[in-house]
């Protein structure tokens, strides 16, 4: 095997691996998006969506703080 063919195969393998990882990530994200999740990493009192939130943590926060 010469150097040119070796580099060509390395390039193909890299592209194929990247495509497989990207596809797997997109499929995994799509499967997880069916469940309702919170988009924010901070607590409910700082959330702008707390009034319309249907998540259990948001509902508990609204009950405790009488937010309508």
TORMIFI-160660 format. One record per residue: residue number from 1; residue in one letter; chain; x, y, z of N, C-alpha, C, O in turn. Coordinates in Angstrom, 1 decimal. Atoms other than C-alpha are relative to their C-alpha. Last residue first. Layout:
+------+------+-------+--------+--------+--------+--------+--------+--------+--------+--------+--------+--------+--------+--------+
! resi ! resn ! chain !   n.c1 !   n.c2 !   n.c3 !  ca.c1 !  ca.c2 !  ca.c3 !   c.c1 !   c.c2 !   c.c3 !   o.c1 !   o.c2 !   o.c3 !
+------+------+-------+--------+--------+--------+--------+--------+--------+--------+--------+--------+--------+--------+--------+
!  NUM !    a !     A !      X !      Y !      Z !      X !      Y !      Z !      X !      Y !      Z !      X !      Y !      Z !
...
+------+------+-------+--------+--------+--------+--------+--------+--------+--------+--------+--------+--------+--------+--------+
//
This chain:
+------+------+-------+--------+--------+--------+--------+--------+--------+--------+--------+--------+--------+--------+--------+
! resi ! resn ! chain !   n.c1 !   n.c2 !   n.c3 !  ca.c1 !  ca.c2 !  ca.c3 !   c.c1 !   c.c2 !   c.c3 !   o.c1 !   o.c2 !   o.c3 !
+------+------+-------+--------+--------+--------+--------+--------+--------+--------+--------+--------+--------+--------+--------+
!   68 !    x !     A !    1.1 !    0.4 !    0.9 !  -50.8 !   32.7 !   38.2 !    0.4 !    0.2 !   -1.4 !   -0.4 !    0.0 !   -2.3 !
!   67 !    x !     A !   -0.2 !   -0.7 !    1.3 !  -47.9 !   32.7 !   40.7 !   -1.1 !   -0.5 !   -1.0 !   -1.3 !   -1.7 !   -1.1 !
!   66 !    x !     A !    1.2 !   -0.5 !    0.5 !  -48.9 !   31.8 !   44.2 !    0.1 !    0.8 !   -1.3 !   -0.3 !    1.9 !   -1.4 !
!   65 !    x !     A !   -0.2 !   -1.5 !    0.1 !  -45.3 !   31.3 !   45.4 !   -1.3 !    0.7 !   -0.6 !   -1.2 !    1.9 !   -0.8 !
!   64 !    x !     A !   -0.7 !   -0.5 !   -1.1 !  -45.6 !   27.7 !   46.6 !    0.0 !    1.5 !    0.0 !    0.0 !    2.1 !    1.1 !
!   63 !    x !     A !    0.9 !    0.2 !   -1.2 !  -48.2 !   26.7 !   44.0 !    0.6 !    0.6 !    1.3 !   -0.1 !    1.2 !    2.0 !
!   62 !    x !     A !    1.2 !   -0.9 !    0.1 !  -46.2 !   28.2 !   41.2 !   -0.9 !   -0.1 !    1.2 !   -1.4 !    0.9 !    1.7 !
!   61 !    x !     A !   -0.5 !   -1.3 !   -0.2 !  -42.9 !   26.5 !   42.3 !   -1.2 !    1.0 !    0.0 !   -1.3 !    1.9 !    0.8 !
!   60 !    x !     A !   -0.3 !   -0.2 !   -1.4 !  -44.7 !   23.2 !   42.5 !    0.4 !    1.4 !    0.4 !    0.0 !    1.9 !    1.4 !
!   59 !    x !     A !    1.4 !    0.0 !   -0.7 !  -46.1 !   23.6 !   39.0 !    0.2 !    0.2 !    1.5 !   -0.6 !    0.9 !    2.1 !
!   58 !    x !     A !    0.6 !   -1.3 !    0.2 !  -42.6 !   24.6 !   37.7 !   -1.4 !    0.1 !    0.6 !   -1.7 !    1.2 !    1.2 !
!   57 !    x !     A !   -0.7 !   -1.0 !   -0.8 !  -41.0 !   21.6 !   39.3 !   -0.6 !    1.4 !   -0.2 !   -0.7 !    2.1 !    0.8 !
!   56 !    x !     A !    0.3 !    0.2 !   -1.4 !  -43.6 !   19.2 !   37.8 !    0.7 !    1.1 !    0.9 !    0.1 !    1.6 !    1.9 !
!   55 !    x !     A !   -0.9 !    1.0 !   -0.6 !  -43.2 !   20.6 !   34.3 !   -0.3 !    0.0 !    1.5 !   -0.8 !    0.9 !    2.1 !
!   54 !    x !     A !    0.8 !    1.2 !   -0.4 !  -46.2 !   22.4 !   32.8 !    0.8 !   -1.1 !    0.6 !    0.3 !   -2.2 !    0.8 !
!   53 !    x !     A !   -0.7 !    1.3 !   -0.2 !  -44.6 !   25.9 !   32.6 !   -0.9 !   -1.1 !    0.5 !   -1.7 !   -0.9 !    1.4 !
!   52 !    x !     A !    0.6 !    1.0 !    0.9 !  -46.9 !   28.7 !   31.3 !    0.7 !   -1.4 !    0.2 !    0.4 !   -2.3 !   -0.6 !
!   51 !    x !     A !    1.4 !   -0.1 !    0.0 !  -46.2 !   31.2 !   34.1 !   -0.7 !   -1.1 !   -0.8 !   -1.8 !   -1.5 !   -0.5 !
!   50 !    x !     A !    0.6 !    0.7 !   -1.2 !  -42.7 !   29.9 !   34.7 !   -1.5 !    0.1 !    0.0 !   -2.2 !   -0.8 !    0.5 !
!   49 !    x !     A !    1.1 !    0.9 !    0.5 !  -41.6 !   30.7 !   31.1 !   -0.7 !   -0.6 !    1.2 !   -1.5 !   -1.5 !    1.0 !
!   48 !    x !     A !    1.0 !   -0.9 !    0.7 !  -39.3 !   33.7 !   32.0 !   -1.2 !   -0.8 !   -0.4 !   -2.3 !   -0.2 !   -0.7 !
!   47 !    x !     A !    0.4 !    0.4 !    1.3 !  -37.3 !   31.6 !   34.5 !   -1.1 !    0.9 !   -0.6 !   -2.0 !    1.3 !    0.2 !
!   46 !    x !     A !   -0.7 !   -0.8 !    1.0 !  -35.4 !   33.3 !   37.3 !   -0.5 !   -0.3 !   -1.4 !   -0.1 !    0.3 !   -2.4 !
!   45 !    x !     A !    0.3 !   -1.4 !   -0.2 !  -37.7 !   32.0 !   40.0 !    0.6 !    1.0 !   -1.0 !    0.2 !    2.1 !   -1.1 !
!   44 !    x !     A !    1.3 !   -0.5 !    0.6 !  -37.7 !   28.6 !   38.4 !   -0.2 !    1.5 !    0.3 !   -0.8 !    2.1 !   -0.6 !
!   43 !    x !     A !    1.2 !    0.3 !   -0.8 !  -34.0 !   27.8 !   39.1 !   -1.3 !    0.7 !   -0.5 !   -1.1 !    1.7 !   -1.3 !
!   42 !    x !     A !    0.1 !   -0.7 !   -1.2 !  -31.3 !   27.9 !   36.5 !   -1.3 !   -0.2 !    0.7 !   -2.2 !   -0.9 !    0.1 !
!   41 !    x !     A !   -0.8 !    0.6 !   -1.0 !  -30.2 !   25.6 !   33.8 !   -0.1 !    0.7 !    1.3 !    0.7 !    0.3 !    2.2 !
!   40 !    x !     A !   -0.8 !   -0.9 !   -0.8 !  -33.0 !   26.5 !   31.4 !    0.8 !   -0.8 !    1.0 !    0.3 !   -1.8 !    1.6 !
!   39 !    x !     A !   -1.1 !   -0.5 !    0.8 !  -34.5 !   24.6 !   28.5 !    1.0 !    0.7 !    0.9 !    2.1 !    1.1 !    0.4 !
!   38 !    x !     A !   -0.3 !   -1.4 !   -0.2 !  -36.8 !   22.5 !   30.8 !    1.2 !    0.4 !   -0.8 !    2.2 !   -0.3 !   -0.8 !
!   37 !    x !     A !   -1.1 !   -0.3 !   -0.9 !  -37.9 !   19.2 !   29.4 !    0.2 !    1.5 !    0.1 !   -0.3 !    2.2 !   -0.7 !
!   36 !    x !     A !   -0.1 !   -1.4 !   -0.3 !  -41.0 !   17.8 !   27.8 !    1.1 !    0.2 !    1.1 !    1.1 !   -0.4 !    2.1 !
!   35 !    x !     A !    0.3 !   -0.3 !   -1.4 !  -40.4 !   14.3 !   26.5 !    0.2 !    1.5 !    0.2 !    1.1 !    2.1 !   -0.3 !
!   34 !    x !     A !    1.5 !    0.4 !   -0.1 !  -40.5 !   13.9 !   22.7 !   -0.4 !    0.3 !    1.5 !   -1.6 !    0.7 !    1.7 !
!   33 !    x !     A !    0.8 !   -1.2 !    0.1 !  -37.2 !   15.8 !   22.5 !   -1.4 !   -0.2 !    0.2 !   -2.2 !    0.7 !    0.3 !
!   32 !    x !     A !    0.1 !   -0.6 !   -1.3 !  -35.2 !   12.8 !   23.8 !   -0.9 !    1.2 !   -0.1 !   -1.4 !    1.7 !    1.0 !
!   31 !    x !     A !    0.7 !    0.9 !   -0.9 !  -35.8 !   10.8 !   20.6 !   -0.2 !    0.6 !    1.4 !   -1.3 !    0.4 !    1.9 !
!   30 !    x !     A !    1.4 !    0.1 !    0.5 !  -34.8 !   13.7 !   18.4 !   -0.8 !   -0.9 !    0.9 !   -2.0 !   -0.5 !    1.2 !
!   29 !    x !     A !    0.7 !   -1.2 !   -0.4 !  -31.6 !   14.3 !   20.4 !   -1.5 !    0.0 !   -0.4 !   -2.3 !    0.6 !    0.4 !
!   28 !    x !     A !    0.1 !    0.0 !   -1.5 !  -30.6 !   10.7 !   20.1 !   -0.7 !    1.2 !    0.4 !   -1.6 !    1.2 !    1.3 !
!   27 !    x !     A !    1.0 !    1.0 !   -0.3 !  -31.2 !   10.7 !   16.3 !   -0.3 !    0.0 !    1.5 !   -1.5 !    0.0 !    1.9 !
!   26 !    x !     A !    1.3 !   -0.6 !    0.4 !  -29.2 !   13.9 !   15.9 !   -1.2 !   -0.9 !    0.3 !   -2.2 !   -0.5 !    0.7 !
!   25 !    x !     A !    0.3 !   -1.1 !   -0.9 !  -26.3 !   12.5 !   18.0 !   -1.4 !    0.6 !   -0.4 !   -2.2 !    0.9 !    0.5 !
!   24 !    x !     A !    0.4 !    0.5 !   -1.2 !  -26.3 !    9.3 !   16.0 !   -0.4 !    1.0 !    1.0 !   -1.4 !    0.9 !    1.8 !
!   23 !    x !     A !    1.3 !    0.6 !    0.2 !  -26.2 !   11.1 !   12.7 !   -0.5 !   -0.6 !    1.3 !   -1.7 !   -0.4 !    1.7 !
!   22 !    x !     A !    1.0 !   -1.1 !    0.1 !  -23.3 !   13.3 !   13.9 !   -1.4 !   -0.6 !   -0.2 !   -2.4 !   -0.1 !    0.4 !
!   21 !    x !     A !    0.1 !   -0.7 !   -1.3 !  -21.3 !   10.3 !   15.2 !   -1.1 !    1.1 !   -0.1 !   -1.9 !    1.2 !    0.8 !
!   20 !    x !     A !    0.7 !    0.9 !   -0.9 !  -21.9 !    8.3 !   12.0 !   -0.3 !    0.6 !    1.3 !   -1.4 !    0.5 !    1.9 !
!   19 !    x !     A !    1.4 !    0.1 !    0.4 !  -21.0 !   11.2 !    9.8 !   -0.8 !   -0.9 !    0.9 !   -1.9 !   -0.5 !    1.2 !
!   18 !    x !     A !    0.6 !   -1.3 !   -0.4 !  -17.8 !   11.9 !   11.8 !   -1.5 !    0.0 !   -0.4 !   -2.3 !    0.4 !    0.3 !
!   17 !    x !     A !    0.1 !    0.0 !   -1.4 !  -16.8 !    8.2 !   11.5 !   -0.8 !    1.3 !    0.5 !   -1.7 !    1.2 !    1.3 !
!   16 !    x !     A !    1.1 !    1.0 !   -0.4 !  -17.5 !    8.1 !    7.8 !   -0.2 !    0.0 !    1.5 !   -1.4 !    0.0 !    1.9 !
!   15 !    x !     A !    1.3 !   -0.6 !    0.5 !  -15.4 !   11.3 !    7.2 !   -1.2 !   -0.9 !    0.4 !   -2.2 !   -0.5 !    0.9 !
!   14 !    x !     A !    0.3 !   -1.2 !   -0.8 !  -12.5 !   10.0 !    9.3 !   -1.4 !    0.6 !   -0.3 !   -2.2 !    0.9 !    0.5 !
!   13 !    x !     A !    0.4 !    0.5 !   -1.3 !  -12.6 !    6.6 !    7.6 !   -0.4 !    1.1 !    1.0 !   -1.3 !    1.0 !    1.7 !
!   12 !    x !     A !    1.3 !    0.6 !    0.1 !  -12.6 !    8.2 !    4.2 !   -0.5 !   -0.5 !    1.4 !   -1.6 !   -0.3 !    1.7 !
!   11 !    x !     A !    1.0 !   -1.0 !    0.2 !   -9.7 !   10.4 !    5.1 !   -1.4 !   -0.5 !   -0.1 !   -2.3 !    0.0 !    0.5 !
!   10 !    x !     A !    0.1 !   -0.7 !   -1.2 !   -7.7 !    7.5 !    6.5 !   -1.0 !    1.1 !   -0.1 !   -1.9 !    1.3 !    0.8 !
!    9 !    x !     A !    0.8 !    0.9 !   -0.9 !   -8.4 !    5.5 !    3.4 !   -0.2 !    0.6 !    1.3 !   -1.3 !    0.5 !    1.9 !
!    8 !    x !     A !    1.3 !    0.0 !    0.5 !   -7.1 !    8.3 !    1.2 !   -0.9 !   -0.8 !    0.9 !   -2.1 !   -0.4 !    1.2 !
!    7 !    x !     A !    0.6 !   -1.3 !   -0.5 !   -4.0 !    8.8 !    3.4 !   -1.5 !    0.1 !   -0.5 !   -2.3 !    0.6 !    0.2 !
!    6 !    x !     A !    0.1 !    0.0 !   -1.4 !   -3.2 !    5.1 !    2.9 !   -0.7 !    1.2 !    0.5 !   -1.6 !    1.2 !    1.3 !
!    5 !    x !     A !    1.1 !    0.9 !   -0.3 !   -3.8 !    5.2 !   -0.8 !   -0.3 !    0.0 !    1.5 !   -1.5 !    0.0 !    1.9 !
!    4 !    x !     A !    1.2 !   -0.7 !    0.5 !   -1.4 !    8.1 !   -1.2 !   -1.3 !   -0.8 !    0.3 !   -2.3 !   -0.2 !    0.8 !
!    3 !    x !     A !    0.4 !   -1.0 !   -1.0 !    1.2 !    6.5 !    1.1 !   -1.3 !    0.7 !   -0.5 !   -2.1 !    1.1 !    0.4 !
!    2 !    x !     A !   -0.8 !   -1.2 !    0.1 !    1.4 !    3.3 !   -1.0 !   -0.6 !    1.1 !    1.0 !   -1.7 !    1.0 !    1.5 !
!    1 !    x !     A !    0.9 !   -1.2 !    0.0 !    0.0 !    0.0 !    0.0 !    0.9 !    1.2 !    0.0 !    1.8 !    1.4 !    0.8 !
+------+------+-------+--------+--------+--------+--------+--------+--------+--------+--------+--------+--------+--------+--------+
//
